[in-house]
């Protein structure tokens, strides 16, 4: 069955900011532990350094997601809005939606089981900036997020390593600084809340 689906891969960096008051418990519990606030509200930004889907080049593009999850991540019922880099042509737009909806299987295939509603998908000016310890996601006035790495004992970032987290095994611990979401009736502020940075190496369909 998987042989009938296009092959794809993405390499780059994922940044995330959520409403947990301490570092996200989903990383080590693999979605089994409830969020610290009962429900999970989050934004995700993905900068693609290298990627392709069935011959369509995705390198250099960005992707944004808004997540509204009513309880434990692993129990599903996610509501998701997707923001595809406005620089993507039609083929790249459809490819990124296939990957981030889970339809392309592989690393993100679990989304087909966890996402109950796609509340929106659109082309947008998805800007991701890397500035030393800081990362920024800007999607017009809808998402204006900034996170910063937590400094460790040796001056480098605090890293939770060798996890089985689906996003990637090594997770840099960070916190939101100036981080706001205003879209689809959601008005969220993640300043001071949990954040993470993950190097990704995803592929599919198997």
N, C-alpha and C positions, 0 to 999 in steps of 0.2 A: 504493500500500500504506500509506504513512504517513498518508494522508488518513483512513484508517479508525481510526487511533489518536487518543485524546484529546489536545488541546493542553494544554501545561503550561508553567509557568515558576517559577523560584525566584530571588530576590535576597536576599543576606545575606552572611554571613561563614563561612568554613571555617577550622578550626584543626586542626593535625595534629602529632603527635609520633611519631617512629619511633626505631629503634635505631641509625641511622647515627651514627658517631662525629664526623663533620664534616658540613657541610650536605648534605642529600640530593642525590645526583648525578642523580636522576631528573628534576629540574626542568629542567635544561638539556639532558640527553641524551634527554629524552622517553621514559624507561623503558628505553633501550638499554644504559646503563651498569649494571653490577651494584651492589647496595647495598654499603656499605663493610664490612659484616659477612657478606657472602655471601647471606644471606636477609634479607627485610624483615619486621619486626614493627612494627605501628603501630596507633594509634587515631586516629579522625577525629571531630570534632564539627562540626555544621552548625547555625547559628542562622538561621532563615528570617525575614527582616524582611517580605518580601512574597512571596506565592506562591499558586498555584492549579493545580488539576488537573481539567480537564473541569467547571469550575464549583464544585469543592470548594475552599474557602478553606484555605490552609495557613499563612497569615501568623501569626507569633508562635510557631510550633512549633519544636522542636529534634529533631535526629537524631544518633545515634551509630553508629559502625562500629568493629569490630575487624578488622584485616587480618593475615593470615599468608601471606606470599608466599615461595616457596622459592628464588627467584633474581631475575633481571632482571624488573622490573615488566612490561615489554612482552612477555614470553614467557608470561604467564598463569599458570594453576594456582593462582589466588588462593583462599584459604579465608576466608570473611567471616561475621561475626556482625553482625546489625543490631539496633539498639535504637531503637524508635520512642517518641517522647514520649507518656507515659501520658495526657496531656490530649487526644490525638487521638481523634476519634470513629471509628466503623468505616470510614466513607468516606475520611477523611484517613489512617487507618492503611494501608488498601489502596493509596491513592494514593502514599504515601511508599515503600512496599515496591516498587511498580511502578517508580518513578523510580530508587531506589537499587539495584535489581536489574538495571537496564538494560532491562527489558521495555517501558518507556515510550519507548524510543529517545531521539533527541536527544543532548544533551551527555553523558549518562551511559550511552548505548547501548553503548559499548565494554565495559561490564561483562559483557554477555552473552558476549563472547569471552574475557574475562580471568578471570572467576570460574568455577572448576570445582566449588565446593561452598559452599552456604550452610549453615554449621554451626549456625545458629540465628537466629531472629528473634522479638522479643517486645516488648510494651509495657513501658516502664521509666521511672523518674523521671530523665529526661535534663535535667540542669541545666547551662547554660552561662553563665559570668559574665565580664564585661569589667571590668577594674580597671586603668585606665591602660595601662601597657605589658604587663600580664599578662592571660592568658586562662585560664579553668578549665573543664574538663569533668568533671562528677561524675555517675556512673551507679551509685547505691547504693555497695556495696562492690566492685563489679566493675571499674569504671574510676574512678580518682581522679587526674586529670591536671591539671598546671599548667605553662604555658609562659610565657616572657617574651621580648619583642622584644630583639634585639641593637641597641645604640645606635650610630648612625653619627656621622660627623665633625661634622655640624651639630646634633647633639643629637636628631635624629629617628631613626626606625628605618632599618636597612640594608634596601634594597629591590632585588631583582633584577627589572628591568622589561622590558617588551616581549618576553616569552617566548611560545612556542607551547604552553606547558603547558596541558593540557586543563582544569584547574581554574580558571585565570584568568591573564591576562598579567602581572600585577604581584604578586610574591611577597615578603612581609615575612619576613626571616630571623629566626628565634627559636631558643631552646633550652629543653629541658625542665628544670624545677626539681624539683618533687615530683610524680612521674608514675608511677603503678603500675597494672598490669592483672592481674586475678585472675578468669579465667572460661574455661570450655570447656577446662580442663586447661592453660591458658597462665598462666604466672607471669612477668611482665615488669616491669622497672624502667627507665624512660627518663630518669632524672635526668641532666642534663648532655648529653643527646643532641640530635640535630637536631630542629628544629620549624619550622613555618611558619604564616603567617596569610595568607589570600587572600580578597579580596572576590569573590563569585561573582555571575554573571548567566547562569543556565542556562535552557535551554528545549528543547522538543521538540514533535512527534516528528521533524521534519526538521532 
